[in-house]
Amino acid sequence: MEALIDRFGEPGLLVAAGAFVGVFFGISAYHSRFCLRAATAEVAGGSLGPKLSIWLVAFLSALTSVQILILLGLLDVSSARQLAATGSMSGAIIGGLMFGCGMILARGCVSRLLVLSASGNLRAIITGLVVTLTAQAALSGVLAPAREKLAGLWTVAGGQGRYLVHLDATTLPVAAALGLGALMLAFVFGRNKGVRASELVAAAGVGLAVGLGWWLTFAIAAASFEVVAVQSVTFTGPSTDTLMALVNERDLPLSFGLGLVPGVFLGALIAALVKGEAKIQRFGPDVPMERYLIGGILMGFGSMLAGGCAVGAGVSGGAILALTAWVAVFCMWVGAVATQLVVNARVAGQAAAT
């Protein structure tokens, strides 16, 4: 790693790492149709089926791979933002609920919108831009005071207080074994629900991409004399940074996120072309634009408040056992299921009226 840093520099190596992880994630997410929104909608419909199994395999794959890397001494996440910095429980709760509601209205979380954009889905592209602009406004624009106010209602100090469970040399092997066992059960569950083996493997690839992101950024940080953030796959922040850099900067500041977002797009595009599924999809009478726009606004603000999107907080943060990440993804589930139940009731009412 030191030789690579000497040759390409930390920024160039981080971009390359982000691009590699992104392509891997994009191909895996597209083929598996990984989507938290789909899983929550399925549960709201009273079914524990294939979409839930895909999400479980991805989540457990990320959790298990990260804990195994830590067990082997190849990874240390104690300096990661989700654990080391001050966290917000109120932000995780309120932001998670907002994000869950928004992804139902927009028919996809931030990662799913990016993946669908690569296949020619114009609805996903427009909604993704709304998410990104809202997130930037929440980070440093007109919505920042509201975000800061809500996030400050209930905070937790960085360090021990931000761990869901603090594993040591004794408990790490047990946690890794339990995670591996749960992952195998999720595979069996998926096969019993009719999910193809290749889709389950691809779902596991989504989780492995998260573990790979943590490992690569840690390896670069450990070999570097510069301060390098240990991080993994997340989308709202990197998408915002990429868009703002394109708009405001003549020379793009190189980072892991700058490679990640185009990498995911490229990987999903390759998968869509190989499967022959790339085609232009527009808004129509049955897909009202205003619903997507409202969903995008809720996701943009909610993800910045919650400390990440369904992947950034829910999978990457969940894999390192960050307390606020687990609270956020739980609230995303609650918000999404509740919103889907309302949507289902409205659709049923309209059907009965006709």
Wavefront OBJ file of the C-alpha trace (Angstrom):
o trace
v 0.000 0.000 0.000
v 2.860 2.401 0.782
v 4.284 1.818 -2.701
v 0.911 2.608 -4.259
v 0.610 5.773 -2.169
v 4.099 6.870 -3.266
v 3.162 6.308 -6.897
v -0.399 7.657 -7.056
v -0.801 9.693 -3.867
v -3.565 9.313 -1.289
v -6.237 11.225 -3.270
v -5.678 9.253 -6.458
v -5.642 5.966 -4.593
v -8.860 6.859 -2.738
v -10.613 7.666 -6.020
v -9.455 4.360 -7.499
v -10.606 2.479 -4.393
v -13.981 4.216 -4.490
v -14.408 3.453 -8.186
v -13.508 -0.221 -7.700
v -15.895 -0.612 -4.779
v -18.545 1.330 -6.698
v -18.416 -0.855 -9.798
v -18.598 -3.978 -7.638
v -21.536 -2.542 -5.683
v -23.329 -1.342 -8.832
v -23.176 -4.700 -10.589
v -24.192 -6.575 -7.439
v -27.034 -4.200 -6.536
v -28.455 -4.196 -10.057
v -28.450 -7.958 -10.502
v -29.816 -8.697 -7.031
v -32.333 -5.804 -7.196
v -31.213 -4.894 -3.699
v -33.636 -2.318 -2.296
v -34.707 -1.500 1.239
v -37.888 0.137 -0.076
v -38.933 -3.080 -1.802
v -38.292 -5.114 1.350
v -40.350 -2.781 3.546
v -43.196 -2.652 1.015
v -43.250 -6.441 0.949
v -43.462 -6.615 4.751
v -46.203 -3.958 4.786
v -48.150 -6.156 2.390
v -48.073 -8.969 4.938
v -45.395 -11.061 3.235
v -41.940 -12.168 4.304
v -40.651 -12.994 0.858
v -37.846 -12.719 -1.683
v -37.227 -8.974 -1.422
v -36.757 -9.215 2.330
v -34.348 -12.120 1.860
v -32.237 -10.058 -0.558
v -31.948 -7.225 1.960
v -31.134 -9.611 4.811
v -28.380 -11.333 2.817
v -26.824 -7.970 1.902
v -27.005 -6.619 5.452
v -25.691 -9.793 7.089
v -22.935 -10.121 4.490
v -21.740 -6.611 5.332
v -21.966 -7.203 9.070
v -20.176 -10.554 8.932
v -17.409 -9.482 6.544
v -16.607 -6.400 8.619
v -16.509 -8.324 11.899
v -14.277 -11.009 10.364
v -11.879 -8.341 9.078
v -11.739 -6.828 12.567
v -11.219 -10.285 14.097
v -8.290 -10.950 11.740
v -6.690 -7.631 12.654
v -7.138 -6.248 9.132
v -9.539 -3.482 10.102
v -10.008 -0.954 12.889
v -13.127 1.204 12.647
v -12.740 3.051 15.952
v -11.843 6.261 14.088
v -14.847 6.072 11.751
v -17.198 9.063 11.898
v -20.137 6.865 12.920
v -18.276 5.858 16.108
v -15.718 8.533 16.931
v -17.718 11.739 16.396
v -20.633 13.029 18.447
v -23.836 11.365 17.255
v -27.479 12.339 17.327
v -30.141 9.948 18.552
v -32.886 12.469 17.775
v -31.455 12.830 14.287
v -31.385 9.068 13.816
v -35.015 8.765 14.921
v -36.546 11.738 13.116
v -34.297 11.487 10.071
v -34.844 7.737 9.820
v -38.625 8.141 9.894
v -38.456 10.892 7.248
v -36.165 8.836 5.036
v -38.386 5.760 5.305
v -41.450 7.757 4.326
v -39.579 9.415 1.456
v -38.244 6.231 -0.087
v -41.756 4.783 -0.290
v -43.032 7.888 -2.064
v -40.034 7.938 -4.407
v -40.141 4.157 -4.937
v -36.520 3.667 -4.003
v -33.783 4.715 -1.583
v -30.807 6.810 -2.694
v -28.682 3.839 -3.782
v -31.561 2.312 -5.717
v -32.214 5.611 -7.500
v -28.567 5.770 -8.571
v -28.641 2.178 -9.813
v -31.904 2.732 -11.710
v -30.559 5.952 -13.231
v -27.875 3.933 -14.988
v -30.524 1.868 -16.785
v -32.202 4.972 -18.241
v -34.840 5.654 -15.591
v -35.462 9.407 -15.879
v -37.710 9.350 -12.807
v -34.782 8.123 -10.740
v -32.436 10.749 -12.201
v -34.789 13.645 -11.434
v -35.576 12.346 -7.951
v -31.893 11.772 -7.256
v -31.122 15.388 -8.142
v -33.848 16.554 -5.748
v -32.365 14.361 -2.996
v -28.904 15.772 -3.643
v -29.984 19.424 -3.687
v -32.075 19.010 -0.539
v -29.187 17.265 1.208
v -26.852 20.145 0.326
v -29.389 22.654 1.646
v -29.619 20.610 4.861
v -25.846 20.381 5.177
v -24.844 23.996 4.669
v -27.781 25.889 3.164
v -31.148 27.237 4.179
v -32.234 23.977 5.834
v -29.065 23.637 7.943
v -30.449 25.485 11.014
v -33.472 23.171 11.153
v -31.251 20.110 10.830
v -28.919 21.343 13.562
v -31.845 22.119 15.864
v -33.366 18.664 15.465
v -30.015 16.887 15.708
v -29.198 18.719 18.927
v -32.275 17.517 20.794
v -30.565 14.282 21.910
v -26.890 13.657 21.328
v -24.417 10.965 22.343
v -20.677 11.497 22.780
v -18.289 9.788 20.412
v -16.479 6.684 21.595
v -17.932 3.945 23.785
v -21.375 5.551 23.869
v -21.843 5.156 20.127
v -21.319 1.390 20.012
v -24.398 -0.801 19.891
v -22.225 -3.591 21.277
v -18.525 -3.169 22.010
v -16.858 -6.433 21.024
v -13.506 -7.541 22.408
v -11.115 -10.391 21.685
v -13.413 -12.815 23.493
v -16.725 -11.822 21.941
v -15.550 -11.028 18.402
v -15.243 -14.690 17.309
v -18.717 -15.377 18.698
v -20.196 -12.384 16.865
v -18.499 -13.365 13.605
v -19.746 -16.957 13.931
v -23.293 -15.818 14.722
v -23.226 -13.432 11.762
v -22.014 -16.169 9.438
v -24.700 -18.530 10.703
v -27.406 -15.904 10.233
v -26.119 -15.231 6.712
v -26.411 -18.904 5.820
v -29.968 -18.982 7.180
v -30.787 -15.912 5.075
v -29.516 -17.765 1.989
v -31.736 -20.738 2.812
v -34.678 -18.415 3.423
v -34.125 -16.766 0.042
v -33.894 -20.052 -1.827
v -37.094 -21.235 -0.138
v -38.786 -18.049 -1.372
v -37.741 -18.747 -4.951
v -34.820 -16.310 -5.235
v -32.247 -17.421 -7.769
v -28.847 -18.411 -6.415
v -27.116 -15.800 -8.595
v -29.288 -13.053 -7.093
v -28.468 -14.163 -3.557
v -24.760 -14.238 -4.410
v -25.100 -10.745 -5.865
v -26.885 -9.596 -2.695
v -23.952 -10.946 -0.692
v -21.747 -8.962 -3.089
v -23.521 -5.778 -1.984
v -22.511 -6.494 1.603
v -18.990 -7.509 0.608
v -18.610 -4.188 -1.220
v -19.344 -2.449 2.078
v -16.718 -4.540 3.866
v -14.274 -3.894 1.032
v -14.829 -0.150 1.325
v -14.051 -0.186 5.042
v -10.937 -2.316 4.506
v -9.487 -0.310 1.605
v -9.908 3.092 3.238
v -8.456 1.743 6.497
v -5.466 0.251 4.655
v -4.815 3.583 2.925
v -5.225 5.516 6.178
v -2.876 3.155 8.046
v -0.117 3.565 5.446
v -0.528 7.304 4.951
v 1.158 10.212 6.710
v -1.901 12.329 5.881
v -5.233 12.171 7.711
v -7.485 9.842 5.708
v -11.065 9.160 6.744
v -11.917 5.500 7.278
v -15.263 5.090 5.516
v -17.320 2.851 3.284
v -20.283 2.905 0.928
v -22.727 5.764 1.404
v -24.510 7.872 -1.159
v -26.144 11.090 -0.020
v -22.946 12.832 1.084
v -20.767 11.661 -1.851
v -23.522 12.446 -4.375
v -23.836 15.938 -2.916
v -20.070 16.465 -2.900
v -19.763 15.231 -6.490
v -22.561 17.472 -7.773
v -21.294 20.552 -5.922
v -17.756 19.917 -7.157
v -18.989 19.700 -10.748
v -20.891 22.952 -10.304
v -18.397 24.967 -8.246
v -14.915 23.591 -8.879
v -12.720 23.670 -11.972
v -10.567 20.889 -10.560
v -12.443 18.099 -8.815
v -11.199 17.375 -5.275
v -10.237 13.706 -5.282
v -11.844 11.479 -2.652
v -13.278 8.013 -2.066
v -16.810 9.316 -2.680
v -15.813 10.933 -5.964
v -14.843 7.516 -7.284
v -17.735 5.675 -5.609
v -20.705 7.426 -7.214
v -19.529 7.179 -10.865
v -18.341 3.649 -10.129
v -21.786 2.532 -8.976
v -23.363 4.165 -12.030
v -20.883 2.431 -14.343
v -21.341 -0.950 -12.666
v -25.133 -0.720 -12.844
v -24.938 0.414 -16.476
v -22.764 -2.578 -17.373
v -25.224 -4.935 -15.656
v -28.222 -3.304 -17.368
v -26.605 -3.543 -20.807
v -25.520 -7.157 -20.296
v -29.055 -8.106 -19.222
v -30.617 -6.093 -22.045
v -32.716 -4.012 -19.636
v -31.418 -0.506 -20.383
v -34.287 1.684 -21.610
v -35.690 5.178 -21.122
v -38.439 5.356 -18.494
v -40.414 8.563 -17.936
v -43.048 9.916 -15.579
v -46.585 8.904 -16.496
v -50.190 9.165 -15.264
v -49.678 6.257 -12.875
v -46.392 7.666 -11.526
v -47.147 11.274 -10.491
v -44.070 13.468 -10.433
v -45.090 15.331 -7.278
v -44.981 12.110 -5.261
v -41.382 11.498 -6.299
v -40.376 15.091 -5.592
v -41.839 15.018 -2.083
v -40.127 11.690 -1.479
v -36.820 13.110 -2.695
v -37.065 16.090 -0.344
v -37.838 13.851 2.633
v -34.932 11.545 1.812
v -32.471 14.376 1.253
v -33.205 16.074 4.569
v -33.771 12.806 6.438
v -30.473 11.248 5.371
v -28.462 14.285 6.451
v -30.295 14.323 9.776
v -29.948 10.564 10.326
v -26.249 10.512 9.488
v -26.612 8.573 6.260
v -28.919 6.907 3.775
v -30.320 3.369 3.802
v -26.881 2.059 2.802
v -24.620 4.619 4.490
v -26.316 4.380 7.872
v -28.318 1.203 7.475
v -25.661 -1.121 6.061
v -22.225 0.524 6.345
v -22.964 2.007 9.779
v -24.860 -1.073 10.878
v -21.942 -3.318 9.916
v -19.622 -1.565 12.383
v -22.294 -1.751 15.107
v -22.799 1.995 15.395
v -25.712 2.639 17.764
v -27.177 5.585 15.864
v -26.957 3.646 12.594
v -29.038 0.785 14.002
v -31.563 3.246 15.418
v -31.702 5.045 12.059
v -32.291 1.905 10.000
v -34.923 0.692 12.466
v -36.752 4.006 12.119
v -36.392 3.796 8.327
v -38.196 0.469 8.496
v -40.914 1.919 10.746
v -41.407 5.005 8.589
v -41.452 3.012 5.371
v -43.846 0.299 6.563
v -46.227 2.883 8.036
v -46.198 4.935 4.826
v -46.715 1.859 2.662
v -49.702 0.825 4.791
v -51.237 4.269 4.191
v -50.552 3.989 0.452
v -52.054 0.483 0.355
v -55.181 1.659 2.207
v -55.589 4.585 -0.183
v -55.229 2.359 -3.230
v -57.730 -0.110 -1.776
v -60.161 2.742 -1.056
v -59.882 4.058 -4.606
v -60.419 0.571 -6.004
v -63.524 0.083 -3.865
v -64.905 3.452 -4.967
v -64.681 2.473 -8.616
l 1 2 3 4 5 6 7 8 9 10 11 12 13 14 15 16 17 18 19 20 21 22 23 24 25 26 27 28 29 30 31 32 33 34 35 36 37 38 39 40 41 42 43 44 45 46 47 48 49 50 51 52 53 54 55 56 57 58 59 60 61 62 63 64 65 66 67 68 69 70 71 72 73 74 75 76 77 78 79 80 81 82 83 84 85 86 87 88 89 90 91 92 93 94 95 96 97 98 99 100 101 102 103 104 105 106 107 108 109 110 111 112 113 114 115 116 117 118 119 120 121 122 123 124 125 126 127 128 129 130 131 132 133 134 135 136 137 138 139 140 141 142 143 144 145 146 147 148 149 150 151 152 153 154 155 156 157 158 159 160 161 162 163 164 165 166 167 168 169 170 171 172 173 174 175 176 177 178 179 180 181 182 183 184 185 186 187 188 189 190 191 192 193 194 195 196 197 198 199 200 201 202 203 204 205 206 207 208 209 210 211 212 213 214 215 216 217 218 219 220 221 222 223 224 225 226 227 228 229 230 231 232 233 234 235 236 237 238 239 240 241 242 243 244 245 246 247 248 249 250 251 252 253 254 255 256 257 258 259 260 261 262 263 264 265 266 267 268 269 270 271 272 273 274 275 276 277 278 279 280 281 282 283 284 285 286 287 288 289 290 291 292 293 294 295 296 297 298 299 300 301 302 303 304 305 306 307 308 309 310 311 312 313 314 315 316 317 318 319 320 321 322 323 324 325 326 327 328 329 330 331 332 333 334 335 336 337 338 339 340 341 342 343 344 345 346 347 348 349 350 351 352 353 354
